[in-house]
Amino acid sequence: MNISMTDPEEFALDELAKSRLLRLQTLIRLRWLAVAGQTLSILLVEFYLEFHLPILYCLGLVAISALLNLYLSARHPSSRRLSSKAAMYVLGFDILQLAGLLYMTGGLANPFSVLFCVPVIISAGTLPAKRTILLGAVTFICVTLLGFLSFPLPWYEGVDLDIPPVFLIGVWIAILSTTAFAAFYAYRVSAEANDLANALTATELALQREQHLSAIDGLAAAAAHELGTPLATISVVAKEMQHALGDDDAFREDVQLLRSQSERCRDILKRLTTLSAEDEAHMRRLPLSSLIEEVVAPHREFGIDIQDIIDAETENEPIGRRNPGILFGLGNLMENAVDFADKSVELRAHYDADLITMTISDDGPGYSQSIIQQIGEPYMKQRTGNELDKAGGLGLGLFIAKTLLERSGATLQFSNKPYPKSGAIVSISWPRSALDVFQQ
């Protein structure tokens, strides 16, 4: 089922997406950590190990990184979130700065060459895939060039350290393979986490919308109560005008019309006030048969034969509270069944003293085996490959339905009808105590 979003819901999801943008302050802190580590490493190698290197050039590169950090900190507030393009440039600078340091300190023979993977991994977890691919390409070029072009690795004076080419090739392969694997892993984990967060946000928005609709009856009663007094005043004034005008034909019909319309408004408000607080508890109770009718009724006009059957092992029908989450979830499952059905859909309910079950089945193509394993995951796109055009797929709508029903205490199972029949089956079951107000 495709879920259409209203403007407030789209705005909320947009705000959620913006909140996941990389903060500038995060990159600044990581770079300060890199500056401290690079400075300490250079000084230890030069003065403690006494491995001579072009220290001024190396410290100059570190200073450029520190100055850029100071500029960004002064230019932008710490809470600013970078666009994907800006974040890519910042991480790209880090790659080039590291490449410059390694060029002057031994290239791929330097043990710190493994740090090339860090900016790419950060990008994979926070930026779009195309940005990460660009940074990966820059990393590939830098690592490859360092395999051929670099100053010698700083070492003891008078000792000729010969690095075998096969060792450098191994380091080159190790750096690139580690970067690729770690980046892909970070990308997949981040993508799944973002999809789940988006889906849960959409679930909350859908539930809020259903709760808002369910509260309209109370708002209508409140509005009727507030409008009663001014409307009564209008009616009294109109009656006095009629007596004052007497048989004046010029205004008699207008005043009569005003009185009749005010009486009509009073009748409407009187019906609305039946949704008062003293009847609210009764209005919010929903027998199982009424629940099923509310779920089924909106889908009877689509040319699909819908049968609803209730099997009972006890005379006491379950009576639950009106739950927007249950109504939305069951309605979503019913809509999916109608979308994929060929001719008929059946909703069969059963209850006894301990358990309430519902089974929604259709005579459509059913679920493919690969899809059954994914049902309930957000943004799953289809039931079967050749049915996508017919119904628009499953995915977010089914995830929302499953989440809302499970919150009510339900357990869901998805399966197909046994061969040779075709069609999908969704089974939902609740402990009776979770729905029946008389057992809670």
C-alpha positions, 0 to 999 in steps of 0.5 A: 500500500502506498501511504500518501503524506499530508504537508505536516507529515512531509515536513516532519520527515524532512526535518528528520532527514535534516537532523541526520546531516553531519554536524560541522562540529563533529568534523572539527573535533575529529580533525583536532584529534587528527592534528594532535595525533599527527603532531605528536607522531611527527615530534616523537619520530624526529626527536625521540626515535631520531628518524629524520624527516622534513619536519617543517613541511610536515608541521606546515601541513598539520598547521594548515589543517589546524588553521582551517579548523579555526576558520570554520569554527569562527565562520560557522556556529557549532550547531550547523549541519553541513550539506552533503556537498560541503561535508564531502569537501571537508573529508576530501581535504582530510584525504589530501592532507594525509596523502601529503604527510605520507608522501614526505614520510615513506608513502605506503611503507608508513604504518599510518597509511591505513588511516586513508580508510577513515574519511571514506568510512565517515562518508559512507555512514553519513553521506549519499552513495555518490559522494562516498564513491567520489571520495573513494576514487580520490583515495584510490588515486592517492594510494596508487600514486603513493605506491610509486612516489614518496620520500623514503621511510624515515629510518636510522642514519647509515642503514639502507632500508629496502622495502620490497615491491611485493610488500608495497603491493600487499599494503596497497591491496590491504588499504583499498580492500579494507576501505571498500569493505568497511565503507560498504558495511557502514553504508548498509548499517546506516541505510537500514537504520535510516530506513527504520527511523523514517518508517517509525516516524511515518508510523507515529505520524499515521497514528497521530492522524488516526487519533486526531480523526477519532477525537473529532466527535469530542471536538464536535460536541464541544463546538456544539456546546459553545455555539448553543448560547449565541444561536439561542440569542439569534433565535430570540432576537428573530422571534422578537423581530417577527412580533415587532414587524407584525404583518409587514410583508416586506420583512415577514418572509425574511424573518420567518426564514431566519427563524426556521434556519436558526431552528435547523441549526439548533437541531443539528447542534442537538444531535452533535451534543449526543457526543457528550462526555457522559456518553463518551465511554460508551461511544469508545467501546467497539464490539468485534463485529462492529470493528470488522464492519468498520475495517471492511466497509470502505473496501466494498466498492472496488469490484471485489467480493468481500466476505466477513465471517465470525466464528464463536466458541462463547456467547460473550462477544469481545468488546474493546476500546476504539483503537486508532492503531488497530483500525488503521493496521487492519484497514491497511492489511485489508486494502493490500488484500483487495489490491492484489485479489483477483475476485474475492477477499475473506476476513474470518474472525474467531474468538473464545474465552482466551484468544481472538484471531483474524485471518485475511486471505485473498485469491491473488498471486500470493507472496513469493518465498523471497518476499515472505522473508522480508515482510515487515521490513520498511520500504520493501517494494513488491509482493511479486515481480509481475504485480508491482504495476497492479497494486503499487507494492507493499513496504512502508504501509505494511510496516506501519500496519504490522508495527501498530498491530504489534503495539496492541499486543497482536502477533502476525504471521504471513503465508500463502494458501496451500497448493493448488490454491493461490493467494496470501494469508495474514493471520493476526491473533491477540490474547483476549485480555488485550482487547476485551475491556471486560477482561482487563 
